[in-house]
Amino acid sequence: LEGFGMVILESLACGTPVLGTRIGAIPELLSQLNDDWIIERSERSSIAESIRRVLAAPTPDLDRLRQFALQFDWHEIGGRYYDLFTRVLEEDQRSDLSRIAR
């Protein structure tokens, strides 16, 4: 069982809409695209109703799905972490310098 939903992002990166349950980060991911893709209950009838609802809906913008998934690309995420760590280290250095100056 995966709490983040990498398989969901992989599917979206292929331009495929996805249904998911309210487990881990799955609803947080899917709610940014379409709340109807979140299955409310893990019961067979709820899953079937969600599938029927999505199949009856207009086809989603496949490029939008791909673009959404790309923001979670490892190069993108790695760059964000690098920027964060750089800012933290720079702030720490400024803090050290201000303590020395006192």
Secondary structure as UniProt FT lines:
FT   HELIX           6..13
FT   TURN            14..15
FT   STRAND          20..21
FT   TURN            24..25
FT   HELIX           26..31
FT   TURN            32..33
FT   HELIX           35..37
FT   STRAND          38..39
FT   HELIX           44..56
FT   HELIX           62..70
FT   TURN            71..72
FT   HELIX           74..101
//
